[in-house]
Amino acid sequence: MINLFFYDVTIKDGGDEKVLFDTHVHLNIDHFQEDLEEVITRAQDAGVERMLVVGFNEETIPRALELAETYDFMYAAVGWHPVDAIDMTEEHLAWIEECASHEKVVAIGEMGLDYHWDKSPADVQKKVFREQIALAKRVQLPIVIHNRDASEDIVAILKEENAHEVGGIMHCFNSDQSIADACLDMGFYLSFGGPVTFKNAKNLKEVAKEVPLERMLIETDCPFLAPHPNRGKRNEPAYVKLVAEQLAELKGVSYEEIVRQTTSNAEKLFQI
């Protein structure tokens, strides 16, 4: 049964100043089963006001909805991960569309292509990706894109399917400047996570310098890809502050400006 109480949030920024919006968390998986409340408390102490909980298969979508219903500062995205594309049925697609009508669902995804793992053939991944873009256009919600080793195909499909009509997020962006430019040209936001803080991420840091502030988002993708100096540990929403600090340094602006702009961008995209 889904619990429908709402968790009280005390904003600790002292006024109208924006606080952090982690636009991609997986608090809906087992890594946070034992200490979710402590993780949430640490996030709030770090200034995280809002989170997007991303459901990506049959197990994680219900939990994403449950969390979004339980905590008033959490929102949900619902979709099907490309690694599991081979398991998605027409019934799953219809179910995702039904879930999209939930008042706390603000995006469709994560969806996309992943050529690193070989569970789902590329042609199956592409079919499922296209189907979810079409679904997003029907329900008029932005999309959350997962991309691993598939940048050119991702961009091609987004163009062919006119995905600019709904827009969305290039989640945990980690491609080159040409891919960044192509995505920006289609109206997408680029979301930066832990990898932009890695010492060996020179190319990604250069891309981040060039992306307009009004098209940037920040995320953790927790529990994965913890930022420096926590690389290799379990990631959690509180660490999105480290991403914001790194972007401020790269962009030559204040931390407060990164926080204000990225939160404003997320609110605009998700119509919050």
N, C-alpha and C positions, 0 to 999 in steps of 0.2 A: 504493500500500500504506500502511496506517495504522501509524505507529510507536507501539510500546507501551511505550517507556521512560517513567519518571517523573522529573520535574524536582524536585530537592531544594529545599525552602523553609526558609529560616532566619527564624523570626519574631523581629522586632527590638524587641518591646515590653517585654522584660525580665521576663515572668512571665505571669500569667493574664489580664492586661488584654486586652480585645478589640482587634482591629485592623480595618481597613476592609474592607468587602465591597462591591465594585462590582457591582450587581445587573443591569447591562445594558451589555455591551460587544460590539462587532463587530470583534474582532481577526481574525475569519475572512474579512475582505474585503481587497481589493488594497491599500488604503491602508497596511497594515502589512507588506506583503510583504518590503520591503527591510530593515527594522530591528526586527523583532519582539522579538528578544532584548534590545535596548537599551530598548525600551518596557517590557518586563517588569521589567527591572532598575530602571528609574525608578519603576515602580509599587511594587515591594517596598521601595525606599528611602523612599517616601512612607508606608509602613505598610499597603499594600493586601495583605491576606492571601488573599482569595478573590475570584473573578470568575465571573459567569454569562455565557457566550458564547452569543449568540442567533443561531440559524439560522432563516432566513425564506424560503428558496426552494430550488430543486433544487441550486444551486451552493454555497450557504452552509451547509446542514445537514451535509453530509459533513465540511466543514472544522471546524465546531463540534464534532463528535464527535471528530475527530482531535485537536484541541487539548485537549479534556477528557481524552482518553486519554493524551496526552503529558505534561500538567502536572497534578500531583495537586491543585493548588489551584484548578483551573478546573472548572466544571460547565457543562452544556449545556442549552439550551432548543431545542425543535424545533417549527416551525410554518410558517404561510404568511402572508406579508404581504398586507394588503388591496389595496395598489396592484397586486399581481400576481394578484389573485384570479381574473381571467379566464383565467389560464393553468393553474389547478389542476385536475387530473383526479381521478377516483375512485382511480386508481392512486397518485397522489401522496398522497392522504389515507390510503390503506392503508399506504403506505411510512412516513409520519409515525407512524402507530400502531405499526408495527414498530420504528421507531427509539426510541419511547418506552420500550421495554423495556430499553434500554441502561442499565447501572448508574450512569452519570454523568449521565443525563438527569433533571432535577428539575422541569421545567415544560414546558408546551405553549404555544408562541407564538414570535415575536409574531404576534398575530392582532388583528382589530378592523375599524375603518372609517377610511377616509381620503378625505374629500371635497375635499381641496385639488387632487389630481391627478385627471385624468379618464381614465386608462387603463382602469380597471375600473368598469363601471356599478354604481350603488348597490345594485341588487337582487342582482347577482352577489356583491358584497362581503358583503351580509347573509347570503346562503345559505352562503358559505364560512365566515363567522364562526360561524354556528349549528352547522355541521358540526364545526368544531373544538372548540366548547364540548362538544358531545356526545361527541367523541373523548376529551377531557380527563376527562369524567365516567366513561367506560368504563375508562380507565387510572388514574383517581384521582390525577391530578396537577394542581397549580394552573396558572392561565393567566396569560399576559403580554399585556396589552391595549395596542394601539396606537390612539390616538385623535387624529385631526386634523380639526377643524371638524365633528365628528359626535357631540358629547357626549350630546345627548338620545336619539339612536338607539342609541348604545352602552348607555346605562343601561336603556332599554326592552328591548333584546335580552337583556341580562344578567338582568333580572328574569324575562322570559318563559321563558328557558331554565334558570331555577333555578341560575344559575352560582354562587350562594352555597354550593352543595354541595361545590365544590372550592376556591372562593376564588381569590385571585391578586393581581396587581399592576396598578395603573393606571400604566403605564410613562410616565416623563417627564411627570408630571401638570402640566397647564397650563390648567385650567378654573376655574370660579368656585366659590364656597362651596357653592352649592346642589348642584352636581354632586359636590363632595367629600363632602358629607353623605350623598348618595344612595349613593355607593360605599362609604363607611364603614359605612352601615347594612346593606349586603350582606356585610360582613366583609372587604372588600378592603383591601389596603395601598396607600398612595399613595407613589410613588417620585418623588423630586425630583432634578433634574439641573441642568445649567448654567444654564437660564433663570431659576432662582430667584436667581441672583447678578447678573442683568442690572440695570443701574441703572433702567431704565424698567419693571421688572416689579413695580410697586407692588401690584397686585391679587394676584398670585401670592404675594408675600411675606406679605400679610395672611392668605391661606389657610394658608400654612405655619405661621403663628403659632398657628392654631386646631386643626391636626391633632394628635391625641394622639401623644406620642412612641412609644407602643407600636404604632402603626400606620404608622410612617414607614420608608421605605427610601431609600437614596441610590444614585445611578448617574451614569455619564458619557454613555451612548449614543455612546461614541466610535466613529468619528472625528468625529461630528457634535456641534454645540451646545456648544462649549468654553466653560467658565465664565469670567467676568471674573476677571482682566484678560487672559485669553487668547482672548477672543471673536474669532471669525473665523479662528483658527488650527485646525490639526488637533487634535482632542481626543484624550486618551489616559487610561488608568486612573489614573495618578498624580494627575490633576486632580480626582478625586473628593474629595480632601482639602479642596479649596476649597469644594465644596458642603457638606461637613460643617461647615466653619468658618462659613459663612453661616447655616446652620440653627441652630448654637449661638448665634449672635448674635441671630437672630430669636426664638428660643425662650427666651432668657435663661438658658441652662444652659451647662455647661462643654463644651468640645470633646470631652473624654473621655466625657462622658455620651452625647452624640450618637453617637459611635463605638460605644460599648458597646451602646446600645439598638438602633441600626439593624442592627448585625451579629447581635445576638441575634434580632431580628425575622426576618432573612433565614434564619438557621439553623432557626428554628421553621417558617417557611413551606415551606422546601425539605426539611425533615426531614433536615438534615445533622448 
